[in-house]
Amino acid sequence: KIHVQRLPDAARQAAQDLHDNKIIAWFEGRSEIGPRALGHRSLLANPKHAANWERMNQLKSREKWRPFAPAVLEEDANSYFRGHPDESPYMLYTAQVCTTDLPAITHVDGSSRIQTVTAETGGLFEVLKYFKELSGYAVVLNTSFNGPGEAIVEKPEEALDFLLGSNLDTLYLDGYQITRRHQASI
């Protein structure tokens, strides 16, 4: 049912998929503790496409009005947001979005609950660096990797079940790119 490929640089390919407007899951190492996806169990999308707000809510079977948060390279946060502390690694602070180019992460009041990302975050840092090279933006839509009414994905088996039971485009699991077989180009 699946096609699995070990990649020399999964973060680079994940960034390319995001640039190509795919919705991906990023599963890396141990999960975080707490209510939010902080880069180890995340669903990610390109924030420049307004339709990704609705696409992600459909993928998660949530109400269409539910907002999403951005993950942004800490060093670039002031390029896109204002009114936030320099560090916001846990999505605890709301900032005003300074551009109209990020509609998928901009709430109706022009705000967004940001997560600043540094190298200590893990692979999401690399994904953001590569995404910035491709798109000019160091921001991605980041939400928890879980289905409706479910806890955040913890095990690889749960990640695979999500891929197979949803419209997710690609799963990145600890350096592997996994797609449904019918969409793989072998």
Salt bridges, closest charged atoms under 4 A:
ASP9 OD2 - ARG12 NE 3.65
ASP17 OD1 - LYS22 NZ 3.71
GLU54 OE2 - LYS64 NZ 3.63
GLU63 OE1 - ARG66 NH1 3.19
ASP76 OD2 - LYS132 NZ 3.05
GLU126 OE1 - LYS129 NZ 3.54
GLU133 OE1 - ARG12 NH1 3.95
ASP169 OD2 - ARG55 NH2 3.43
